[in-house]
Amino acid sequence: TTLTLGMAHAQSPELSDPPEIDGDIVGDHGTHTLRMGIGLSENSPQYISSQYFGEILEKRTDGRITVNVFPNSQLGDDVQMMEMLQTGTLDMTYPSSSAATGYVEELAVFDLPFLLPSREAAIEVLQSDVALELLEGFEGSGLKPLAFSENGYRQLSNSARPIETPEDVAGLDVRGLSVRTMENPVHLDIWETLGANPTPMAFGELFSAMEQGVVDGQENPWSTILTSNFHEVQDYGTETRHVYTPFIMMLSERTWDRMAPEYQELVMEAARQSAEYEMQLSAEYDTWSREQLEERGMQITRLNDEQLEAFQEAVQPVYEKWAPRIGEELIQDIQAIVDGSSE
Ligand code: KDG
């Protein structure tokens, strides 16, 4: 299929079809039209899987529950949309876990650099009791978390210069790279520790900030860089894979409380199925997006082991600073799962 990526057309990767929607039609407990706001574009795995979520609900309720997905941060940024869920002016949103640390501070564990060495380990962790217990931290916030899925491995892009080492980030004879980060204290710390000038900013403002040179660069997965057309304003990429960010699919508790138990059960099941599908799409998009970016002229640096170790070493102080606040035990629990998954 050909997807229109902003101005550029691109063949999407060979995407897996979503699983068949089977299961009985649930009983008639009234109708709900769920409004869902997300930050990424219509071409993103986040959007495609959110549409599938809506299809499951529509089919299994014979059209009594429908979902309208609003992409491209058009209803607000992650923090604003979570606040809209709390007041009941929006039914669903799908933020990065990094944007939700104001509600559950321990979610910042996922912002620790180089914590999750592989997608397999990341999926194990996200499906573990340790991760699910983190979601219990939303209790009483007005936000009902439904499922984790994959935003993915974050990569650095910029418009100033090729970046191969932490020294390139700091800029010994030129100023440090100005890098947009999510509004998250650990991410700010990572880039400060690397000698950059970090600027926290909502995702929806990022393209124009790069276009106007307000920031030199940003960091997001390749599929986000491609499907948000960042390559139009970014010449250089570096495959740092410095953080693996989860998404959290969430529902307003006010909406949840208005639903019959049978609908609630179906929403949880549909969220789990669509999150699983999103993780599959995100994996299928990852390498393909990097190749597409190179085809569109982005000069991408693939770090060798020595260069990667230099970045891992340079950000070690971030662990020392944040581990006590996030919780040493939680970090050890996650690392135990990571070590177990590599056996
Ligand atoms: O819907 C998710 C986006 O709004 C955002 O969280 C994506 O990783 C992201 C970023 O850099 O803000």
Boltz pocket constraint, residues with backbone or C-beta under 6 A from the ligand:
constraints:
  - pocket:
      binder: B
      contacts: [[A, 37], [A, 38], [A, 39], [A, 40], [A, 73], [A, 77], [A, 78], [A, 94], [A, 95], [A, 96], [A, 99], [A, 151], [A, 182], [A, 201], [A, 202], [A, 203], [A, 219], [A, 220], [A, 245]]
      max_distance: 6.0
